Amino acid sequence: MILHQRKSNLLQTSDVKLRKEPYILINIIFAGVILMIFAYSGIFSPVKDNYPVQCIHERITGEPCISCGLSHSFSLIVRGKTAEALKWNPYGLRVFLFFISQLVLRAAFTIYYISCTNTRKQLVLYDCIGSVLIFLISFRPFIAGIVSGILSI
């Protein structure tokens, strides 16, 4: 009975500590945002073109930007129509894969962070470096477009 009570108290204490861990909180927030992006892509239809978020650049200049068509592309990818998605935005699939990989990494790193307390600092470092590299690879065309736009000013 006393051993069971100690285990229960220990689990409650570690649960409270884990809730206060910024790394876990950040992972939960990122995973939530990614899930909302996927939900947005699933709810709004590329056929109906009923997206509430419009491209500000295109509305102001009348010219499409490098990210135009991403909402359509994501919606089509969610529906399994990748060939059509690439017509809307050629970079849609790589950005979609970035979000998928980040969702998987958030879950995997959170589980690993909780279970392996002695390697937490290294895990956070590897996560940061890996996520930045995946981001740079996935968003390279967008970053290049921004840089070339700034240099042409």
N, C-alpha and C positions, 0 to 999 in steps of 0.2 A: 504494500500500500504506500509506504513512504517513498520507495523507489519510483513508483508510478507517478506520485505527486511531484517528485523532483524532476522527472523527465518532462512532465506537463509544464512546470514552471520554466524549465530551460527552453522548451520550444516556444513558449509565449515570449520570453525575454529575447530570444534570437529573432523571432518574428517582428517584434517591435524595432529591433536594431536594423533589420533588413529594410523595413519600410522607410527608415531614415537615411538609407544609403543613396546618395545622389546619382550614382551610376545606374542603379536599378530604376530609379524614378525617371531618369532621362531615357533609358531604354523603353520603358512603358509608354512614355509620351511619344517618342518616335514611332513605336509600333502602332499606337493609336492613330497618329497622323497618317501613316501609310495605309492603314485599314480604311480610314475615311477617304483617301484618294481612290482606293479600289472601289469603295461603295459608291462614290461619285461617278466613277466610270461605269459602274453597273446600273445605276439608277437612270442616268441621262442617256438618251438614245442618239446614236449617230444618224439614224433615219429621220427622227423628228427634229434634229438640230435644236434641241431645247436646253442648251447649256446656259446656266445663269452667269458664268464668268466669261467675259468677252476679252479679246486681245486689245489692250489699250493702244499699243503701237499702231495696229491696223486701223483702229477707229480714228486716231489722230492724223496719221499720214496717208491712209488709204493703201499702204503697201504692207504685204504680209511680212512677218518677221520669222526668224529661224525656229521659233517655238509655236508658230501658228499650226493648228491642226493636231496638237498633242492630245487635247481632250477627245477628239474624234478617234485618234489613233489608239489611245488607251481603251476607249469603249469598244472598239473593234477587237483589240487583243483579248480583252476580257471575254468577248463572245467567240473567240477562236478564229477570227478572220484576220490573220497576220498579214497576208498578202495585200489585202485592201487597206490595212492599217498603215503599211509602208507608203502607200500612195498619199495618204493624208499628211504624214510627216515621216521622212526617211529615218529620223533618229528616235522615233517613238518606241521601237522595240528595245533599243539599248537603254533608254531611260526607264522603261517598264521593268526590265531585268535588274536595273539598279535598285528599284524599290523592292522587288521580290527578294533580291539578295540581302538587302538591309533588314527586311522583315525576318528572314531566317536567321541572320546574324544576331539581331536583337534578342530573339528567343534563345538561341544557342549560347551566346555570351552571358545572358542573365542566368541561365541554368548553371553554367560553368562557374560563374562568379559566386553563386550561392554555395555550390558544392566544394569548391577548391579555395578555401580562404587564404592559403599560404602563397598563392600566385596572383592575387588580385591586381597588384600594381602592374605586373607584366601583361596581364590580360587587357587592362584598360589601355596600356600603351600599344599593344598589338591591334586592338580594336580601332583605336584612333588612326594609326598609320594605315591599316588595311582599308578602313572606310574612306579616308582621304584619297587613297590611290584608286579605289573603285569609283569614287565620285569624279576624279579627274579624267579617268578613262571614259566613263559614261557621258560626261557633260563636255568633253573636249570640243566638239563642234560649237557648242554654245559659248564656251569660254573664248574660243578663237574668234567667234563673231563679235563678241563684246570688245576684245582687245583690238581687233581690226577697226571696229567702229570708233574707238577712242583714238587710235593712231591716225585716222583719216580726218579728224576734227582739226 
